[in-house]
Amino acid sequence: MGIEEQLTTYFRENFAADVDDETALIDSGLIDSMGVMELVEYLERSFGIEMDMDDLTVERFGTISAIAQLITEKREAM
């Protein structure tokens, strides 16, 4: 299962949301600051990465595609 698929499943299971790779997650109100923190915990645990405060932006967490790109970058930097 690819990163985007895993993230889509996460949002469907945890937020009962029908999302795709370009759904506006924050701007639409699907997730709020608490939801972002839960998502960060999930990402760190599931993908073996560590997020920095600089990563926590609307641009980086705005869509599933953006989050997948962030995960890829974090993995490549390891």
C-alpha positions in Angstrom: 0.0 0.0 0.0 1.4 3.4 -1.0 1.7 6.4 1.3 -1.3 8.2 -0.2 -3.4 5.1 0.2 -2.4 4.7 3.9 -3.2 8.3 4.6 -6.6 8.0 2.8 -7.4 5.0 4.9 -6.3 6.9 8.1 -8.7 9.8 7.3 -11.6 7.5 6.4 -11.2 5.5 9.6 -10.4 8.3 12.1 -12.5 11.1 10.7 -15.2 9.3 8.7 -14.2 11.5 5.8 -14.4 10.7 2.1 -11.1 12.2 1.0 -8.8 12.0 -2.0 -5.2 13.2 -2.6 -6.2 16.8 -3.1 -8.9 17.3 -0.5 -8.2 20.5 1.5 -7.8 18.9 5.0 -7.3 22.0 7.1 -8.9 24.7 5.0 -12.1 22.6 4.8 -12.1 22.2 8.6 -11.7 18.4 8.3 -8.9 18.6 10.8 -8.1 21.2 13.4 -4.9 21.8 15.5 -5.7 18.8 17.7 -6.3 16.7 14.6 -2.9 17.8 13.2 -1.2 16.7 16.5 -2.9 13.3 16.3 -1.9 13.0 12.7 1.8 13.9 13.5 1.8 11.1 16.1 0.4 8.7 13.6 2.9 9.7 10.9 5.9 9.4 13.2 4.8 6.0 14.5 3.7 4.6 11.2 6.4 5.9 8.9 9.4 6.0 11.3 10.0 9.7 10.8 10.3 12.7 13.1 8.5 16.0 12.5 10.0 19.4 13.3 8.0 22.4 14.3 8.9 24.0 10.9 7.0 21.1 9.2 3.7 22.0 10.9 2.3 24.3 8.3 -0.9 24.5 6.3 1.1 24.0 3.1 2.7 20.8 4.4 -0.4 19.3 6.0 -3.0 20.8 3.6 -3.6 17.8 1.5 -2.8 14.1 1.4 -0.4 14.7 -1.5 1.4 17.4 0.5 1.7 15.1 3.5 3.0 12.2 1.3 5.6 14.5 -0.1 6.7 15.5 3.4 7.0 11.9 4.4 9.1 11.1 1.3 11.4 14.0 2.0 11.8 13.0 5.7 12.6 9.4 4.7 15.2 10.5 2.1 16.9 12.7 4.7 17.4 9.8 7.0 
